Amino acid sequence: MVCSASDPSINEPSRPVVDPSLCFLFIMAVGTIVCSSLWGEFVACQPIDERYNQLTWQQGPNSGTNDRQDKQIIEITAKRASFQIVGCSVLLLLFYFMSSWVAWLLIVLFCIGGIQGMHVCLVTIISRIYKDWRNKTVQLPLYGEVLTLSLGVAPFCTVFVILWAAYRHSSFAWIGQDILGICWMINIIQKEHLPNIRVASVLLGASFVYDIFWVFISPLIFHESVMFAVASGGSSGEVIPMLLRIPRFFDPLGGYAMLGFGDIISPGQLIAFSYRFDRAAKKGIMNGYFLWLTVGYVVGLFLACLGIFLMDGHGQPAMMYLVPCTLGKHINCSFASTWPMAHLK
């Protein structure tokens, strides 16, 4: 989590203690997670599978995954979670040392993910409003049957992404970046599910170490924080798009408040997991995990902002605060409840 600004002058102007930009960043991050968790049931109208029994602490990395009816869902394994963190570390180093071509690679990946995410979100929302459009299809050569609505939405998403890429250095580009990023994250959290707490612990535990290492320990090796160097674009002049950002409107020094996608996706997958857990266990909002993990995420973001304030604007590894406030809360609640306790033995 970073609050970047230009170099202050000798007579530094007064800056707001709490910039409203951080509040908007809070709303975008929490809103993305809550929307992703409720998306399948309330937007896509997908019923909760009552036989879905893999929300417990199971031993096998693929336990229970063969019985899923929805083949589009990817269930994260402990091995996949570990490789994901290693891959992110390699990509971070490549950008640090060879920022020019890696920056373009990330931009292309972001554009592809943005088109896919926006397309899925728009098709789902429009189909929810206009139910008659769900069954209207057209036959395409070499591709097969496709929703007519999908064909109509795809060009709009493509043009939107092209315009963002063309104007990505403009002062208003952050709006398109945030819209595409939120759509992409909703799609990822919907498609990639945590099957049990063991895998969640591996993923978030590794993310915890990853964030702390590249923010606080990497300066001892590379003489600067690799994470902050990459977030600022390095020598390429390109700012990586894999983050939400919003200008600090009321700060005379300018800059952006930024939050990486990983600080939203990984905790978001845990919170979405907790919602499916509650629904399968017939738990309500007040006696389930979903509400309290969402509150824990908000508390974690608040602590990250407090850390930025206490360290005079120095960026913070958000996962250092988010993991204890989400995963720690979930495990604590699990051992405090007799029903999940039986599954954790």
N, C-alpha and C positions, 0 to 999 in steps of 0.2 A: 504494500500500500504506500503510495508516494504522493506527496504534495510538492510538485516542482514549481520553481519560480526563478525569475531572472536574478542576477547578482545584485544585492542591495547596494545602494550608494552609502556615502558616509553618513548623511542625514536621512536615515531610514524612516519613511513615513509610517504612521500608525497603521497596524494591520488588525483585522478583526480576530478576536479570540476564537470564535467559532464561525468558519466561513459557511454560508448557506450551500455552497457547492458540495460540501461533505454530506449535508442532509439529503440532497438530491442523489448523491452517490449511494447513500444508505438505502433510499427508497428503490433505486434501480436494482441493487444487489438483492435485497430482501424480496422485492416484488418478483424478480426473476425466479428465485427459489420457490416461493409460495405458488406462483403460477405453474411452474414445472411440476410441482408435486400434485396439484389439483387438476392438471390439464387432462389427463387421461379419462378421469371420471366425469368432470363437469363440462369440459369443452369437446373432447373427442367422443364422449358418451360411451366409454369402454367400461363394462361392468367389472367389478373386482372378482377375481377368480377365488371362490371359496375354498378350492382345493389347493390353493397356493400355500404350501407349508414349508417353504425354504427361507423363512424370515428368522431362523434361529441360528445359534452358534453351531454350525455343522463342521465336520472335520475334513471332508473331501472337497477339493477345490471346485469340482463340478457337481457337487451333490444336488440331486433333484433337478438338474437343468435339462434333462432329456424329455421331461414331460410337459414342457411349456408349449402351449398351442401357438403363441405368436412368434413366428420364426424371425420377425424383424427385430426382436429384442435381443440385445447382446448382454450376456451376464458376465460381469467382470470377475475374473479369478485372481487369486493371490499372485500368481506368476505374472499375469497381465498387468496388475497394478504395479508390481516391481519394475517390469520392463518399461512401463509408462514413465515412471520417475527417472529411470536411467536415460531413456530417450529424450526427455525434456532437458536433462543435464547436458547431454551431448549437443543438442540443438542450441542450448544457451552458449556453450563454448564455441561452437561454429560461428554463431552470430558475433560473438565477442572478437574472434580473431579474423573472420572473413565476413564482415557485416554486409558488404554490398550485395553479393548474390544471395546470401541467406535471407536478407531483408525482402528481396523480391520473391523468394520462395514462400516466405510467410504471408506476404500480401496475396499471392496467387491462392494459397491454401485458404486464407481468410475469405477471399472472394467466392471460392467454390463452396465453402461451408456456409457463407452468408446466403448464397442463392438457394441452397438446399434448405437451410433453416427457415428463411422467409417464405419459401414455397410451401413447406409443410404447414407452417403456422397459418398462412392465409387460406390455404385450401381447407384446413380443419375448421377455422372460424367461419368462413363463408358457408361451408357445408352444414355447420351447426345452425346458422341463421336460415338458410334456404335449403330445407331438407330434400326438396325435389331434385336438387342438383347432384345429390349423392350417387344416383344410379344412371346418370346420363353419361354414356361412354362413346368413344369413337375408335374405330379399328385403324391402326397405323401399320403400314408395310414394314416388315422386318422387326417390329417392336411388339405388336399385339394390341390388346385392348387398353385404352387409357381414358381416364376421366376427362370429359370435355372441359370441366372447370380447371383441371390441372394444366391443360394446354393454354387456357386463357391467362392463367396467373404466371406461368413460367416466363413469358417475354417481359412482363412488368418487373419481376424480380431481377432478371438479367440486366435490364436497362438501369434499374436502381443501383446495382453493384457497379456497373460500368461508370455511371456518373460519379459515384463515390470515389472510385479509383482515379478518375480523371481530375477530381477536385480535392483529393485527399490532403493537400497542403494548405487548403483555404481555411479561413477562420471558423467556418460553419461545418467543416468535415466531421467534427466529433459527433454531430447529430446522427448522420448516416452510419458512422462506425458503431455507435451505441445501439441503434436499431438493429443492425445486422448482427452485432454481437449477442444481443439479448435473444433474438430469434435462433441463432446458432446454439446458444447454451440451453434454451428450452428443448430444442431437438435432441441435443446430446443427453441431457438428463432423462428425457423420455425414452431414448433408445438404449442407453447403457445403464443397466440396473445392478445394484449391489445385491448379491443373493443372501448374504448373512453377515453377522457382526464380525466374524473372523476376517473376512475380506475387507470390510470397512476399516478395521483396525490396521491392517497392512497398508491400505491406500492412504489413509489420513496420517498414520504414523510416519510413513515414508515422506509424505508431503511436508510434514512438520520439520523433519530433518533437512529436507531439500531447501526449504525456505530459509531456515536459520543458517545453513552452510553458505548459500550463495549471497546472502546479505551481510552476515557478520564475520564469517570465517574466510571467505574468498579474498577480502582485502589483505590478509596476511600472506597470501600466495601471489596474488596478481597486483597488489598495491592499490587496488580500488575494488569497490563492490561490483562484481560482474553483473548482478541483477540490476543495479541502478544504471550501469553503463548501457546495458541492453535496452532497458526501459526508455532511456533518453535517446536511443537510436544510434549510439556509437559514432563512428566516423562516416557512416553511410548517409547521414542526413535524413534517413527514413525512420519514423517512429513506428515501432511494431504495433500492429493493429489488434493483438490478442489481449486487449484490456478495455475496460470501460473508462472513459475520461470525460471530464466536464470542466470548463474554464472556471477559474477562481474569480468570479465577476466582481466581488467586492474587495479583492486584495489589490492594493495599488502596485504591487510587484508582479502581478499577473501569474501566469503558470497554469497548471492543470492539477486537479485532484484525480488520481488514477487508482484503479483496482484491477488486478489481473484476473483473467478468466478462471485460472486454476483456483483462486481464492473464492470463487462462486460455485464452480462445477463440482469439485470434490466434496465440500460440505453439503452442497445441494443434493448430491446423490445419496448422502446419508439421511438427510431430512426427508427426501422422497421415499427412501426405504422405510423410514419410521412411519410415514403416512400409510404405506401399504401394510405395514405391520399392524397398525391400529385398526385398519379396516378389516383385515383378516381375523383379528382377535376380538372384533365387535366392541372396540373401545371408542369412547367419545372424545371430544376435543379436550375436555378438562382432565380426564383420567388417562389420556394416552401420551405418547412421546412427541408427536408432531409439534404441538404448540410449544412445548418446553424446549425442544431443540431449536425451533425458530427463534424463541426468545434468547436462547444461548448464543445463536449466531449474531443476533443484534448486539448482545453484550460483548461478544468477541470483537466485532467491528468498532464498538465504542472504545474498548480498551486499546485497540490498534491506533485509533485517532488520539487517544490520550497519550499513548507512547510517542506519537509524532509531536504532540504539543510539548511534552516534557523534554524531548530531545531536540527542541528548537528546530522543528521542521524536517529532521532527518527521517527518511523513509523507514518503514517497519515491515518485517516479515509477517504478513497478516495471519498466516497459518499458525504462527507461534501463539496467537491468542484464540484463533477460531477452533483449533483442534481440541484443546482442553475444555472449551465452552460448549462444544457440540458432542464429540465422541465421548469425552469424559462425563458429560451429563447423561448421555444415553446409557453408558455402562453403569453409572451410579444408580440410575432409575431401575435398570434391569435387576440389580441385586437387591433393590428395595421392594420389588414386586414379586409375589410368590408365583404367579403364573409364568412369566418369562424365566424365573429361577429354575423351574423344572426342566426347561430346555437348555439351560446353560451348563447343567451338570455334566 
